[in-house]
Amino acid sequence: YLMTQVWGIFNDVSTEERKIKSIKAVEKYLSGKYGPLLIAPGFTAPDENIGYITRYAPGTRENGAVYTHAACWAVKAECYLGRGDKAYKMYASFCPIKRGMEPDIYKGEPYVTPGNTNGPQATDYGAGSWTWYTGSGAWLCRVSTNWILGVRPTYEGLLIDPCIPKKWKEFSIK
């Protein structure tokens, strides 16, 4: 489950050793071609004890898909660990502009952030859905500016702490 792995990293409730174990578990079990899955595998039958997510088809919405809010938090966790190359690779895997380069697979508008992208258990793996979902757009903007580019407000003032890929020589922001 993605959220328990990444929130334990950037909320400092884990030891450094457990943070690394958590992010490696994300890489091994949840990371995919189109972003990190919320859960894997998705549920294949409704379960009253778990709730509504089990009623979605496997690989869709919160049931084994890339849930954009949580995917953004996974990028934040990568940045929190100082892993700029991995953070950007993960970000790029579900970024709508980049995903729009494969319109027959993505099917979503490349200028809008989807709420989720279908996972490998879905018949249309990689398809974006629930577009125009403003919460996801806000989180994608926030993780890209505050964590990858590293420009974020703190109680002490503006912090500049980029976590960019090694191959980037520079960038500018206004």
Disulfide bonds with the S-S distance in Angstrom:
none
